[in-house]
Amino acid sequence: MRKGKKIRQSYDKIERARMYSLEEAVKLLKEFHFAKFDESVEIAINLNIQQKHTVRDTTVLPHGTGKKVRILVFAKADKAKEAQEAGADHVGDADLIEKIKGGWFDFDVALATPDMMKEVGKIGQLLGKRGLMPNPKTQTVTTDIKKAVEELRKGRIEFRADKTKIVHLGVGKISMEEPQLVENCRALYESVLHKRPSDLKGEYIKSVYISSSMGPGIKIDHKAIA
């Protein structure tokens, strides 16, 4: 009951007809934090696109996601050594493929060198169901393994519009400083802006909301973000 009361109070403080600045919204989320765990801060960008359009890419959040990313690398020989030296959590080839076939998925992102993709393709369905399949479009198939691992450690994330035409991602933790959360939100928003389909007519961004795991969604004046 106590938690329910706090949720209601936070919702009551939101002016539904108002669009908040990004800075105001982040400040409110911090004020509404009452959970005993470090809540995620999430942004939802509703796009005015057609089914034929693909909005997908990667971006680096300047202050990271606030959580440790477990990185797996499919690589052999020198590239495997490069991955290990860069700090990847799991490195291998056939051995990792067999573990995954057996139901092991203790990692958050998978990288692969191009020469490994034929073998990795054999478990493509297993990885694809979890959004873990390496893909050149998201820079997870690469010969520059060191750079990829380092960028993921710094906060590189993949974004894509889902079937409802929304880009919905975590951009940090509520414990992070307000300016850090603001800069992370702005970095993602600007990256999505840059992926506007060339043949799209009219408005591209319909609405933007920010929320925490347990808090209310707050509508952002997105035209003032960039």
LINDATA-V569838 format. One record per run of one state. SS is the DSSP state (H for helix, E for strand, L for the rest). FROM is the first residue (numbers start at 1). TO is the last residue. Records with the same first field share a line. If there is no record, write none. Layout:
SS = FROM-TO, FROM-TO
This chain:
L = 1-1, 13-19, 21-21, 33-39, 48-55, 61-70, 75-76, 87-89, 93-93, 102-108, 113-113, 129-135, 139-140, 142-144, 155-155, 161-165, 174-177, 194-204, 213-217, 221-221, 225-226
H = 2-12, 22-32, 77-86, 94-101, 114-128, 136-138, 145-154, 178-193, 222-224
E = 20-20, 40-47, 56-60, 71-74, 90-92, 109-112, 141-141, 156-160, 166-173, 205-212, 218-220
